């Protein structure tokens, strides 16, 4: 329904584990191609999306300005208007896409490691559901449990379908979402399938590598974004989750991904890796940890009685900086984030190494873990 002001987006972070989305990509290692080599570009995209999600989520989570008695304006002369036009509904489609990509990549990994790969996937989704239900009590509107449900209903059955059927299903579900609800959370199943289809057609492996493909995608999505964004901007006060916002968000999300993919083929790549990959590699951990950090900031700075957007957005920057430092330091000594590691442990039924090991020892441990995982599955 149309609603003024920024609203919290549903999203789940997928970041892959190593053999494996958020944070590790829930339901699949969105970071590993079928060859077993991590697709580094996905960590950067996931990290950027995490940043966008926090900027959208903080205001509704901490009830920003709710006690002032003054309605927050929503126009391009106010930060909330810019958030609606460039952030809200722009990043949860990216996370949904990454989830679908991660699921398909993880399925390929599971097929190599287990005689019953779909049982492994089922365990992974059920574990995500177990994490998501209690987390909903802390942060209402979280997408962890909706992602798990949609994965069980749509993604798991899609593993029995040919890739053309998965692509066709994605197109039908996305079109139906816009036609019936204007987008929003109902986009998730279709975008899941879109990510899975792109992976199965081999397109994902070109992200961050194919400059020509990135340019073509960027031009196409930008051409679609401009008129749709102008349509949404014509009345931002009524563009909460309506058709204009949904379509503009979907097109702009595509443009963001294409732009990042293009930049990762340029000399800007090392800087992007440094700035965003640590956040993306631990996206599930950072996503879950972000809620209590934002709630604590809401109490500390009395944000329900505040109307300072400068203060609010500065808090988000501070939280992201803190998470970047923590993620960077953690990954120097450990293979993945703590929640990612626990999720992988539950998925495979065997405890893989968390602390980084010397190269020779790590290789031997990896082989033993893979064999144990096959037996357990």
N, C-alpha and C positions, 0 to 999 in steps of 0.2 A: 504494500500500500504506500502511496506517496507520503513522505514525511520529511519535514524540514530538519536541517542539522545533520551532522555526521552520525552515522550509525555503525555499530560494531559489525565487522565482517565475520563470517564463518570461514574458518580455514584450518587446515591441519598442516603441520609442517612435515615435510617428507625429506628426509635426508638419508641417504643410503648407508648401509653399513658396509663393511667391506667384506664380505662377499655380498653385501646386500646392495618411506617417505618419511616426513619430517621428520630424520633428522634425519638422517637417514631416511629415506623416503618411506613413509608409512606404507606398508604392504609391499615394499620392494625396494631394492637398493637402487634408488633412482640414480645412483652415481656409478653404477657399473654397467658397461656395455656387455654384450653377450660374450665378448672375448675375455672378460674378467678384468679388463683395465678400466679404471675409474674415469668417468666423463667429467672432467674438472669443471667444464662450463656450467653444469647443472648445480654445482655447489655455489657458484657465484650468483646464478639466477635465484636460487633458493634463499641465499643470504639477503639479496636485494628485496625479495618479496617479504621476508621476515621484517625488515625495516619498515616497509610500507604498512604492513598489518599493525604494527605497534602504534604508528601514527593515527590509524583509524580507530583502534580499540580503546585508547586510553580515556578519551572524553566520556563515552558512555559507561565504561567500567568504573571510573571514580566519581561519576555523577557530576562532572564538571559544570559549575555554575548553577546547579539545580536549586540551591538555597538562596540565590540572589533575588529571585522574583523578577528578573529581567530576561526575556526570551533572547536566546542567542541568534543574531542575524545570520542569514545564509545568502550571501551574494559575493561577487568577486572583489568587493572592497573589504572582505572579511576572511580570515584564514579558513573558517569552516567551509566557505564556498570553494576555495581552491582545493581543499581536501576532497570535497565531493567531486570536483571536476577532474582531478588528476590522481587521486589515491583510492577513494572508496569504490568498491566493485572492480578495481583494477588488479588487485593482487590475489584475491581468493580464486579467480579462474586460473592464475598461474600455479598456485599450490595444487589445485585440482588436476591440472595438466601434469605436474610433476608426480603426483600420486599415481596417475595412470601409467606414466612412463616408468616409474619405479616398480610398480606392480609387474609390468611386462618383463622388465629386466630381471627382477627377482625370480620370476617364474622360470626364465631361461637358466638362471643359476641353480634353482631348486631341481630342475630336470637333470642337471649334471651331477648333483650331489645326492639325490634321493630317488628311490624307486616309486615313491608316492608324493610327487611334488605338490599336488593340490591339497593334500592333508597338511603339508607345511604351510601353505598359503592360508588355509582355514584357521590354523592355530594363530598365525600372525594377525589376522583380522579380528579374531576373538580377543586376543590380548589387547589390541588397540581399543576395542569396545570396553574392555575392563578398565583401561586407563581413562577413557573418555567419559564414562558415566560419572565417576566421582569428581573428575575435573570440572564437569558442568556445574557442580555446586559452587565451585570457586569462581568460575568465569562463565556465566550464562551466555549462550550464543557461540560457545566453542564448537568447532567442527570435527573434533576428534571422534565422537560417537556417530555423528551422521556419516562421516567418511567410512567408518567401519561397517555401518549398515549398508550403505551404497556399494561398498566393495563386495560384501557378501551377496547382495542381490544382483549386481551387474557385472563386476569385474571377474569374480570367480567363475561364473558360468561362461564368460566370454572366452575362457581358455580352451573350450571345446569347439569354438567357432573358427572358420577361416578368417583371415585378416580382412577380406573384402566385406564380410558380414559385420565385423567389428566397426569398420569405418562407416558403413551404412547405418548401423545402429547409433553411432555417435551423431551423425548428421540429423537423424530423425529425432533423437532425444533433445538435442540442442535447439532445433527448430520448434519442437513442442514446448520446451521451457519458455522461450520467448513469446510464443503465441498464447500460451495459457496463463503465465504468471509474470511475464516481463523480465524473466531471468531470476537472479538471486540464487538462493540455495538449490532450486530445482535444476540449475545448470550442472550441478556436480556429477550426476551419473553420465551425462553425455560427454562432458569434458574428460572424465575418467577414461571413457572408451576412446576418445580422440587421442589421448596420450598413449594408450596401449596400441592403437593403430599406427601412430607415427613411429613407434618403436619397432613394431613388427614389419613395417615397410622400410626400415633402415634409415629413416629421415633424422631421427634423434642423434645418430652418430655424427651428423654434419653440423650440429649446433656448436658454435664457437670455432668451427674449422672451415666451413664453406663461406667464403666472402661473397661470392656471387649469389648464392642462395639467400644469404642474410639480407643483401641489398634488395633483392626482389621482394622478399617477405616484408621488409621494412616499408618499401614504397607502397605495397598493396594495403598493408594495415594502416599506414598513415593516411592514405587517400580515403579509407573508410572512416577513420577516426575523426577527421576534421569536421565533416558535416554532422556527424552524430554528436560530437562534443558541442557544436554550436546549437544543435537542437536541445541538448540537455541544459546548456547555459542560458537558454531563453527564459527558463523559469527554474532556477536552482532550488527555490524554496519548496517546490513540489516534486523534486526529482530524487527522493529517497531511494526507493528501489522500484521505480517504474520502468517502462519499456525503454525510454530514452536513456536513462542511466545504465540499464542493463546492456543495451546494444553498444553504447559508447564505451562502457567498461570492458566489454569483451574485445572490441576492436583495439582499444588502447593497450590492453594486456598483451595482445599479439604484437603490437608495435614495440612495447617495452622488451619483450623477449627477443624480437628480431634485432633491436638496437644493441642489446647486450651481446647477442651472438656476433654481430658485426664488430663491436668494439673489442671483443676477445680475439679477433683476427688481426688486431693492430698493436702498436707498441703500448697501448693503454692496458693490455691484458695483465701484465704483472701487478700493476696498481690495483686493478679490480680484484685479482686473486687475493692480494694482501688485505684489502679492505673488507671483502665480503665472504670469501671462502671459509674462514673460521666460523662465522655465524651460520653459514649454510651446512657445514659438516655436522654441527651440533644443533640443528634447527629444532628438533623435537624437545631437547633439553631446554634450549633457550626460550621456546614458545611457552612451555609449561612454567618455567621460572619467571617469565615476564609478567604473568598475572599477579603473583604476590608482590613483586617489585613495584608494579604500578599501584596496587592497592595501598602499599606502605607509603608511597609518595603522596597518594591522595590524602592520607591521614596527616602525614608530616607537614604538608603545605596547605592543608585545609582547602583542597580543590573544590569541594561542593560550594564554598563561599567565594570562590575566585572567578574572575572574568578575564584573567590575563592569559591570552593565547601565547604570548612570549614565554611565560613561565611554563605553561603546559607542554609546549613543543620542546622547550629546553630540557624538561624532565625526560622526554622520550630520547633525546640525543644522549643524555647522561646515562640512561639505562642501556642503550645500545653500545655506548662506549665501554661501560662496565662489562657487558656480555662479551664484547669483542676481546677485551683483555683476558677475561676468564677463559674464553674458548681457546685463544691462542696459547696461553700458558698450559692449559689442560692437554691440548693435542700435542704438545712437545713431549709429554711423558706417556700418553695413553693413545690407544688406537682409535677410539671414538668416544662420544659423550656417554655419561653414565646411563641415561635413559635408553639411548640407542643400544648400548651394550646389554642392558637387562632385557630389552625387547628382543634382541637377537638370541639371547640365551633361552628365553621362553619359546621362541619360534622353533629353534632347532633341538631344544631339549638337552643341549650340552653347553657347558660354560667355556666359551672361547677366551683367549688371552685378552686382557684389558690393558695391561702395561706393555709398552713397546719393548720388544726383545731384540737382541743382536740378530743380524741378518740370518746367520746359519741356524740359530735356535728357532727363530720365527718361522723359517721354512719347514722345519721338522714338526713344530707344533701345529702349523696350519694343516699339514697332511694328516696328522693324527685326528685333529678336530673334524676334518672333512669326513674321515672314515667313521668316526663316532656318530656324526650327524646322520650319515646314511643309515647306519644301523638303527638309530633312534626313530627315524622317520619311517 
